[in-house]
Amino acid sequence: MGVLRDAGHVVEAEDLYAEGFAASLTEAERDSYYAGPYAAQQVRPQIERLLAAEAIVLVFPTWWFGFPAILKGWFDRVWAPGVVYDHADQYGPIKPRLTNLRHLLAVTSLGSPWWVDRFVLRQPVKRVLKTAIAGTCAPQCRLDLLSLYKSEQLTQAQVEQFGLRIERALQRWPV
């Protein structure tokens, strides 16, 4: 976060675990997904931060080539209809509303080697972020993904090298 602050960015940290964020949609949220308006009362602070953000850095472990449940729940509950997108008539392609978001950096760790993620599974986390989440709700958003592979087998030097990659990626962000 220091790299971003040093470059003049306003940084707000959000730790879903520390907040006690509930990953499951409430009954009211689920019922309002298509009926509208979205029942956002319990996630209003997260929605307001998302709508104000020009850039987001997501930091999470990849579990079974997907998002941890708490992050998936954040997408389900906060990236909601009437908030970051609108449903189209006849359930056609959704209409994006997240016009302020310009950059999303996802930093993740995986236990598998890089070739399993890229060649066997074709980077499922990146595909979901690019096509189903940021790509549809904020099509103007640039997505970057930094993945730390074989994370259980790394030396301290390799972890530090990955930290430098993250720093360099953040230093390239415009003010």
C-alpha positions in Angstrom: 0.0 0.0 0.0 2.9 2.3 0.6 3.9 2.2 -3.1 0.5 3.5 -4.0 0.4 6.2 -1.3 3.9 7.3 -2.3 2.6 7.8 -5.8 -0.2 10.0 -4.6 -3.1 7.5 -4.6 -5.7 7.5 -1.9 -5.7 3.9 -0.5 -8.5 2.2 1.4 -7.9 -1.3 2.6 -10.8 -3.8 3.0 -10.1 -7.1 4.8 -13.2 -9.2 4.4 -12.1 -11.6 7.1 -11.4 -8.8 9.6 -14.8 -7.3 8.8 -16.6 -10.6 9.4 -18.0 -10.3 5.9 -20.8 -12.9 5.4 -20.2 -14.6 2.0 -23.8 -15.9 1.6 -26.5 -13.8 -0.1 -29.3 -13.0 2.3 -32.7 -14.1 1.3 -33.7 -10.5 0.6 -30.6 -10.0 -1.6 -31.3 -13.2 -3.6 -35.0 -12.3 -4.0 -34.1 -8.9 -5.3 -31.5 -10.0 -7.8 -34.1 -10.1 -10.6 -37.0 -8.3 -9.0 -35.1 -5.2 -8.1 -34.3 -2.9 -6.5 -31.4 -4.8 -5.0 -31.6 -5.2 -1.2 -28.2 -3.7 -0.5 -28.6 -2.6 3.1 -26.1 -5.0 4.6 -23.4 -4.3 2.1 -23.9 -0.6 1.5 -20.4 0.4 2.8 -18.7 -2.1 0.4 -20.9 -0.9 -2.5 -20.0 2.7 -1.8 -16.3 1.9 -1.7 -16.6 -0.1 -5.0 -18.5 2.6 -6.8 -15.9 5.3 -5.7 -12.9 3.2 -6.7 -10.9 3.9 -9.8 -8.6 0.9 -9.1 -8.8 -2.2 -7.0 -6.1 -4.6 -5.9 -7.5 -8.0 -5.0 -5.1 -10.2 -2.9 -6.3 -13.8 -2.3 -5.2 -17.4 -2.5 -6.6 -19.5 -5.4 -8.4 -22.5 -4.0 -9.2 -25.3 -6.5 -8.5 -22.9 -9.3 -11.2 -20.5 -8.1 -11.9 -17.7 -5.6 -12.1 -18.3 -1.9 -15.7 -18.4 -0.8 -15.5 -15.1 1.0 -14.3 -13.3 -2.2 -16.9 -15.1 -4.3 -19.5 -13.9 -1.8 -18.2 -10.4 -2.1 -18.7 -10.5 -5.9 -22.2 -12.0 -5.5 -23.3 -9.5 -2.9 -21.5 -6.3 -3.8 -21.2 -6.5 -7.6 -24.9 -6.8 -7.8 -27.7 -5.9 -10.3 -28.7 -2.2 -10.1 -25.3 -1.5 -8.6 -22.6 -2.4 -11.1 -24.8 -3.7 -13.9 -28.4 -3.8 -15.1 -30.2 -6.8 -16.4 -31.2 -6.6 -20.1 -34.7 -7.3 -21.3 -35.3 -11.0 -21.8 -32.1 -11.8 -19.8 -29.8 -10.7 -22.7 -26.3 -9.4 -22.1 -26.1 -7.3 -19.0 -25.5 -3.6 -19.2 -22.4 -2.3 -17.4 -22.7 0.5 -14.7 -19.3 0.4 -13.1 -17.9 3.3 -15.1 -15.4 4.7 -12.6 -13.3 1.5 -12.3 -10.2 1.8 -14.6 -7.8 -0.8 -13.3 -8.0 -4.1 -11.4 -4.9 -5.9 -10.2 -5.4 -9.5 -8.9 -2.5 -10.9 -6.9 -3.0 -14.6 -6.1 -1.1 -17.7 -5.0 -1.5 -21.2 -6.2 -0.1 -24.5 -5.1 0.1 -25.8 -8.6 2.8 -25.1 -11.2 2.2 -22.4 -13.8 1.7 -24.8 -16.6 -1.3 -26.5 -15.0 -3.0 -23.1 -14.5 -2.2 -21.8 -18.0 -2.2 -24.9 -20.3 -4.4 -27.4 -18.6 -7.1 -25.1 -17.1 -6.5 -22.0 -19.2 -6.3 -19.6 -16.2 -9.9 -19.8 -14.9 -9.4 -17.0 -12.3 -8.3 -14.6 -15.0 -11.0 -15.7 -17.4 -13.7 -15.1 -14.8 -12.4 -11.7 -13.8 -11.9 -10.6 -17.4 -15.1 -11.9 -19.0 -17.7 -12.4 -16.3 -16.8 -9.8 -13.7 -14.8 -6.8 -14.7 -15.3 -7.4 -18.4 -19.0 -7.1 -18.2 -19.5 -4.7 -15.4 -16.6 -2.4 -16.2 -15.5 -3.0 -19.8 -13.2 0.0 -19.7 -11.2 -1.6 -16.8 -7.7 -2.9 -17.4 -7.1 -6.3 -15.7 -3.7 -7.5 -14.6 -3.1 -10.8 -12.8 0.1 -11.7 -10.9 0.2 -15.3 -9.8 2.6 -16.9 -7.4 2.9 -20.6 -8.4 4.0 -23.6 -6.3 3.5 -21.4 -3.3 4.0 -24.1 -0.7 7.5 -24.9 -2.1 9.1 -21.5 -2.5 12.2 -20.1 -0.9 12.2 -16.7 0.9 14.1 -15.2 -2.0 11.4 -16.3 -4.5 8.7 -14.8 -2.3 10.6 -11.6 -2.1 11.1 -11.6 -5.9 7.3 -11.9 -6.3 6.9 -8.9 -3.9 9.1 -6.9 -6.2 6.9 -7.8 -9.2 3.9 -6.5 -7.3 5.8 -3.3 -6.5 6.7 -2.8 -10.1 3.2 -3.4 -11.3 1.8 -0.8 -8.8 4.5 1.8 -9.7 3.2 1.8 -13.3 -0.3 2.9 -12.2 -1.1 6.4 -13.3 -2.0 9.0 -10.6 
